[in-house]
Amino acid sequence: MIGIAIATMAILSCDDTTDTLGNSLTSEADHFKILTDTFFVSSQSFVTDSILSRNQYSYLGKIKDKETGTYVTSSYTTQFAMLESLDGTPFLPDKDSIASRDERGEVVADSCSIQIYFYSSVGDSLNSMKLTLHEMGRPLEEGHLYYSNFDPKASGLLRNDGNAIKKNKIYTTLDLNLSDSARALIVDKTNMESVMIPLNEEYRDKDGVVYKNYGTYIMRKFYENPDNFKNSYNFIHNVCPGFYVESTDGLGVMSEVYLTELLFYYKYVSGDSIVQGNTLLSGTEEVLQTTHIDTDKERLDELASDNTCTHLKSPAGIFTEVTLPIDEIKFNHENDTISGARIVFNCMNSDVEDGFEEPEYVMMLPKDSLYSFFENKDIPDNVTSYIGSYNSNYNTYTFNNIANLITRMYNARKSGNASENWNKAVLVPVSVATTSSTSSPTITNVSNDMSLKSARLVGGSANPHAPLKISIIYSRTTNQ
């Protein structure tokens, strides 16, 4: 019995339809019958207001979407983690050992800066871009969900007393001084380009106390009360709420920010020598980082209204809604088991030169779970949520077996507990993190794709191409 089902699924995986399979395969020995059928599937685009801003990377820049003719701007917030030292090294050397002092003998930092590391960029890396670094007045709070339409400036989280750090920086994502071999490493993402924002000017905290620079402020706060540096929560709420990095000028580059670091230098006495020391704080996944995305929703609505296809567009953009023909699939098969359900989404070639790449991964899940899945940090279970990867050879996304999803939807309908979206699923561009095992990698995290991706899928109510179909395999005992 299992062998027959596997063989039939193998046949299905070689073709997008089951039209040539015949009506049934039987095994008298096992008293078991396999039936196959295909059904039409309807689909449409819909615009998302925002997506959950919980991703490994942040995004910075402004770029024109040539498909829509609109501009996408991304800015981000970052906090800095206070991680426990594995070897017991204190956050700073003993105060008496610090050799960097001002004229009054007070501890100072020799210099301080924020460093932003780019993992990759879309667009012309030679274009000049401008960012503005804003000091936060209040932190983003744990336990709150922040979506991509959350604007920390409009929400009043920035420090605005006139003494806040607010620094402009013009940058390019490619350093022209790099050798060709170094640039090649950056293309391969093994060497990251970065932007440094010096924080060496005089700094005045919210109590009016003046420090040589921001690093001096951090150092003195530590020596005043080390408890505020015991963990990230204390540090964020009592010392440094974080920063907002806003894209304020320039066009043509969107960068994936791998890491933001706060770094300051000082000298201290070690043995009989005065040595150079430094302390580095990083924005990591242990603290909150959010990306704020600004785009033209009206133009996205126009694009989504094109019924000759459906769209996938990220970041906060367009998803594809799929209506599965559950009643048709189960008609006259109420007592049969659905053992296979395969659906292939064909991509259409872009009409736009130099358009965005197709999403690498797309997730299918019930429409009612569109937000809760990401909020709960769920992992695809191949029961109600599935991952499909882009196949560049065939220009497709394939979901080989969503039988469990169909069965769940049918049972919910039959029990009377179904919502109005009971037979609707959604295709969502996602970022996927896996274990490093090459033999059998395991998905460890799935988040909304915040990068610039776009695909047109065959479908829509005015689809001029072959209709979207789903191939079904039923299992039936011969005594039914």
N, C-alpha and C positions, 0 to 999 in steps of 0.2 A: 504494500500500500504506500509506504513512504517513498519507495523507489519510483513508483509511477508519478507521484506528486512532484518529486525532484526533477524527473525527466521532463515533465510538462512545463515546469518553471524554466528549465533550461531552454526549451523551445521558445517560450515567451520572451526570454531575454535576448534572443537573436532577431526578433522582429517587433515592431511597434504595435502590431495588431494580432488578433487570433482568427482572422477571417478564413485562413486556409487550414486551420487545424481540424476541421470536422466538428461534428456535434458531440462526440463522446469517445472516451477511452475506457474500456472495461477490463476488470480482472475477476474472472469467475472464481479463481482460487481464493481471493481475498474477499469476495462478495462486496466489492467496492467499485464505485464508478466515478470518473472524473468528467465534468462537464465544463465547457468554456463558452464565453460570450463576450461581446464588446458593447459599450454604451457611449453615447455622446456626453460630453462634459461641457458645461457653460462656464465662462470666466469673464471677469471685468476688472478694470483698474479702479483703485480708490486711493485718495490722498490721505496721508497720515499727518495729523497736526504736529506730532513730535514723537520722539522715541526715547527710551530710557537711556540716560547718559551714564552708562556704566561699562566702560571699555578699558582694555589694557593700555590703549594709546589715547592721547588727546590730539586735537587738530587745530592748526593755526594757518590763516591765510585767506585770500580772496581769489576766486577764479570764476570765469564765465562758463556756464553750461551751454555749449553750442547747440545742444538739442532743444533747449527751451529758450535760449537767448537771455536768460536771467543770470544773476550773480549769486554765488554761494559764499558766505563769509563765516569763518569759524574762529572762535576765541575760546579760551579755557581758563579754569581756575585750578590751582594746585595748593595742597597743604604739604607740610614736611613731616616725615615720620621720625619718631624718636625710638629707635630700635635698641634693644639691649645688646651690649657688647658680648660676643661669644667668649672672648678671652679675659673679660673683666676689666678692660681698659676703660677708665672714666671718660665722661664726655669731654672734659678739659683737664689739663694737668693741674696739680695743686697750685692754688692762687699765688703762693709765695715764690713759686718757680717761674712765673711769667716775667719775662724780661722786657716785653713790649709795654712801655709805660708813657704817660704824658708828663707834662712839666710838673704836675701835682703829685706824680707818683701813682696815678690810677691806671688800672689795667686797660689796654686798648688793643684793638685789632689793627694790624698793619694795613690790611686791605680786605675788601669784601666784594662778592659778585654773585649774580645768579647766572647759571649756565643752562641753556636750553639745547638739548640734543635732538636732532632730527633723524628719524629712521628711514624715511623716504619722502619723496615729494612728487606731486603731479603738476605739470606745467613747465615753464621755462625757468630753470634754476638760476639763470643769470639776471632775472628780473629783480629790481630793487623793491623790497617790501618794507613796511614800517609797522612796528608793534609799539604798544604802550603798556608799561608795567605799572599796575595799580596795587597799592597796599590795601589789603582787606581790613575793615574795621571790626567786623564780626565774622566768625567762622561759619561755614556750612556745617550743619549739625548731622551727626550720625543718626540713623533711624528714619531720616527723611529720604524720599525718592525725588531725584532731580532729573527732569526731562530736558531734552535738547533745546526747548524753547525757554528754559529758565535763564534769565538775565540778571546776574548779580549786581550790575550797576543800577538797573531799574528797581531792583528789590531792596536797595539801600544798604547793601553789605559792604560797600567800599568805604574806607576812611575818608572823611570829607571835612576835616577841621582846619585845613589850610597847611598843615605840616606833614601831610601824608606823602609817602614815596609815590611819585608819578614820573616815570622816566620813559622817554621816547628812544627808540633804537631803529636805525635803518640797517637792513641786512640783506644778503643774498644767501640762498641755501647751498651755493657752491662756492668754495674758496678758490679764487683764480690763482692763488699762489701754490696750490697743490700740484704735485707732479701728476703725469698721466697715469702712472701706476697707482697712486693714492686715490685718484678719482675713480679708477676701475673698482677699487675696493669698496668705495661708497655705493656704486651702482649695485654691487653684490651684497650690500647691507652688512658688510663685515667691518666697516669703519664709518662712524657717524659724524656728519657735519654738525657744527654747533654754533650758537650765538651767545656771546658773553655780554651781560649788562652790568657794568660796574655800579657798586653801591658805596662809593667812597666819600660822598658828600656828608656834611654834618647832618645828623639825624636827631629829631626831637620826638620823644614818645608822647602818648596821650596825656601824661601828667606834666608835660612841659620840660622834662629833664633832657638836657642836651648831651649828645654823645659824638665822638669823633666821626663815626660811621655806623652803619647798621650792624656790622660784625661786633663792634664794641658794645652796642646795646645787648646783643645776644650773650656775650661773655659776661658782662656785669650782672645781667639777670640770673645767670647760672650761679655765680658766686653769692648773690643775694639770697637765693632760695633754690637749692638743687632739687627740691621736691617737684618744682614745676617742670623738671626735665626727666622725671621718672618714667613717663610714658607719653605717648602721642597726644592723648586727650588733655593732659595737664599743660603740655607745651602749646598746643593749638589754642586753648582757651585762656591761657595766662601770659603767653609770651608772643607767639607769632600765629595769627589766624590764617595766614597764607597770602597768596597773591593772585590777581586776575591779569592774565596776559591777553590783551585785546589787539586784534588786527585792525589797524586804524588807517592804513593807506597802502597803495600799491595794488597791483592786479596781475593775475596770471600764474600764481603759485599757491598750492595748498599742500602743507607739510604735515606729516605724521610725526608727532612729538613722542619720542621714546622715553625721555627722562628730563626732569627739571631739578636742578640742584642748587642749594645755597651753600656757598663756600667762603670761608674766611681764614686768613693767615695771621700768625703771631709768632713771636720768638719766646723760647723758654730755656731754662737751665737744665741740662741733663749731664750729671756728673760734673766734670770740670769744663764743659763746653756749653756755649749758647747755640742752640739748634733751631732750625725753622720748623714750625709746626703748623698744622692746618686741621680744620674740622669741616666735615661735609655732611649736609643734611639733604636727603633725597625725597622727592615726591614719588611714593610707591603705591602699590595696591593696598597697603595697610591703612592708608588715609584716603580722604575723598578727593577725587579729581573729576571735574565735569567739563563737558564741551558744550558751548552755546553756539547754535547754528541759526543763521539768519538767511532766509531764502524767500522767493516770491511765490506765495501759495496760490495766487490767482492764476499765474502762468502754469503752475503744476495742475491746477484744476482743468485748464484748457487741454493740456496734454493728456490727462486721464480721460477726458471725454471722447477721445478718438477710439471708436469702437471697432476699428479694423485690426486691432491687436490689443495686447495688454502690456503693462510696463512694470519693471522693477527698477527703482531708482533710490539710491542712498547717497548721503545720509537722509535725515527726515524728508521723505519724498513720496514715492508711490509704491504700493504693494499690489499684488494680484490676488483677487478673491476668486475662489473656485467653488462652484456649486456642484456637489457630487450627486449623481442620480440614484440616491439610496433606495427609494421606493421601486424604481425600475429594476435595479440590481436584485432586490429581494423578491420581486413578483414571481410567483410560482416556485420560489426557492426558499420558502419560509423555514423549511426543516433541513435545508442543506447548509453545510459549513462553507464559508468563503475562505479558501486556503491560499488564494493568490489574488492580488489586485495591483496591476502595474500601470503607471501613467507616465508618459514622456512629454515634456514641454520643450517644443522646438523653438530656438531663438531665431529671430530674423536679423539679417545683416543691417547694420546701422546705415542710415542715409546721411549721417554727419561725419565728415572727415575729422580725424583726430578726436573722436568722441571718447567718452569714458569706457573703461574696460567692463566686461561682464562681472557680476559678483562671483567670487570663487565658490561660495557656499550659499545655498538657499534652504531655509527650513519650511516645512509644511506643518501646520498645526491648526486646531480648530479656531475659528474666528473669535469665539468667546474667551479663548486663552491668550489672545494676542498680547495683552499687557501683563497678566498675572504670571505667565511663563518666565519672563525676564525679571519681574519684580521678586519672584520666589527663588531666583537663581537655579531654575530647573535644568535638567540635562535631557536631551532627546532620548525617549525610551522605546521607540519603534512600536509604540502602542497608540499614542495620540500625537506624537511629534516625531518628525523624521528629517534627516539631513540629506540633501542632494547636492552633489558637486558638479561644477561646470565641466562638460566634456568638450574640449575645443576641437576634437576630431570630427564629432558629429554635430556640434553646436546645439547641445541639448542639456537639460537637467532631467534626470530619470529617478523616479521613486519606484523601486522594484516590487515592493509589496506593502500596501497600506490597508491590508485586509482587516487588521485589528481596528483601525480607525473607522472603517465602514461598519463593522459589527457594532462598535460602541455607539455610533450615531443612530443606527437602526434600533438598538435596544433602548436608547434614551427616548426615541420617538414612540416606541411601543409602550414604554412605561408611563408615558404622559409627563415626563420630566424634562422634555426638550424645550429649548428656547427658540426664538424665531430664527436664530442662526444655526439650527440643529444640523443642517446638512452642508454647512459652509466651512471651507478651510481657506487658509491664507498662506501665500508664499512670501517669505520675508528674507531679505539679504542679511546674513549673519557673519560674525567673526567666530572662528572655532579655535579653541586651544586644546591641545592633546598632550598626552604623556610623551616622553622622548623615546619610548620604545619603538624601534623600527619594525619589529616582527608583528606586533599587534597593538598599535597605538589606541589609547582610550581617550575619549572626549572628556575633558575636565571642566570646560567652561564654554558657554555659548552666550554671546551678547549681540545686540544690534550692531550691524556694520555701520561705522561712522565715517568710512572713507567714501570717496567719490566713485560710484559704480553705477552702471546703467545697462539695461537689457530690454529688448522688446520681444514678447513671446507671442507665438501663434495663438489666436483666440479672440475673444470679444464677440459681441452680438452681430457685428457686420464682418466677420472673419472671411476674407476672400480665399483662404487656403483650405487645405484638407482639415476637416473638423478635429477638434481635440477629443480624444477618446480614452477610455479606460478599459483594460483587458482583465477579465475576471475568470478565475478558476473556482469551480464549486466541487466539493466532495460530497458524495451521496452513497449511502449503503443501499445495496440492491433490494433489500426487503422493504424499502420505503414505498 
